[in-house]
Structures are given as structure tokens and as C-alpha cells.
Amino acid sequence: MVGRIIETPDCVAEGAAWLARAEPRFAHAIALTGPLPLRRRADGFEQLLSAIVSQQVSVASASAIWGRMQDARLTDPQQVAQATEDDLRGVGLSRQKIRYARALAEAGIDFASLRTAPDEQVIAVLTEVPGIGRWTAEVYAMFSLGRADVFAPADLALQEAARLLFDLPDRPKERAFRQMAEVWSPWRAVAARALWAYYHVAKDREGIR
């Protein structure tokens, strides 16, 4: 069963209002951050390939590599599957990322069917592909599919934001953080947006850029 889908800024605002009523610290965070972003993206092969390209490199490097891949027309599964290793290395992909890109191209994922699949099924299908971990799958579910009740507890910025907002002694570990977030259901993806926004506000206040 698929729950609420976030489609417009009004959906985000509804979730933010619910969280603010349920947890005063979210009310405090949202008062500081202002309206939370929609952050919807397209779904499909390109989004996941872009996520693989972005792994373990700077934003600038990832943007440069992705730009070269677009110029070389290496952003759909057929193109990636037919490309030589030299082609893929030439646009800046490492040997490991070449393997991941090819695995994604050969996975034959029915992206349209994921739009109506339950959250855990979406994550299970995506994480079968080498190079796609649960964090990547959860972010895809949140922003490419608009799932309102998906969270990404392995995200370090979310962990740090929770430490600051909830005055915790340490960043919560992934398992504990997942449990902590259960009370934010059915708006955990909006809670994630609030924590990411609060992270930037809090870090700017501390003078960290």
C-alpha cells in the first residue's frame, strides 16, 4: 500500500504543520528555517545514475562528470550498456562506478511500476543493484517518488541536526535514529526536510560553512 505522496509545496506545509503540533522542537526549527522546500525531482534511470556519479566526490566534481556524460549522451540505459570502458572512463567514471553504472543499466528496473509500489518494495528493488545502498534508495523514494513517510537515518547531516535540535549528547546511530523517527510518521520525509533545513541554519549560526 502506498501512502501519501508529496506533490506540491502545500503538501510539505501540511506535513510541517503536523510536525510542529506533534513536537515543539520541530515548531522551533521551522520558525527558524521558514517554509520547507518541495525538493521533488524526476524519477527514472537518470536520477539513479546521477546519484551513483555523485558518490564520494565533491558537488563540483560530480557536476562536471555529469555534464560530460550528458554531452557524450551516456545518460540512458542503452547508451551506458553499449559504451566501452574507455568511453565511460573518458567522462570521468572510476572503474567501480563503471561497474555500478553498467549494473544499473542491465538491471531492467520498471521505474513506472515503482510509482505505485510500497515503500519497502521500492527500497528492496533498488538496493538489489550494486552501488545503490539504502540511503540512495530512501532519498530516491522521498524526492523522485514523493513518498511522505520515508526517512534516511544513515544521513550524517540528519543525525547532526537531530543532535542539535533535540540536545542529544551524540549523533544518533542509524538504528536508534530510525526508531526515534517512528513518532514522526506519517510525515517522516517532511521531518527530514525540516532537519536538513535546520542543519544549515544551525551550522551557519556556529560559523561553520
Secondary structure, DSSP 8 states (H G I E B T S, - for coil): ----B--SHHHHHHHHHHHHHH-HHHHHHHHHH-S--------SHHHHHHHHHHTTS-HHHHHHHHHHHHHTT--SHHHHHHS-HHHHHHTT--HHHHHHHHHHHHS---HHHHTTS-HHHHHHHHHTSTT--HHHHHHHHHHTS-BTT---TT-HHHHHHHHHHTT-SS---HHHHHHHHGGGTT-HHHHHHHHHHHHHHHHHHTT--
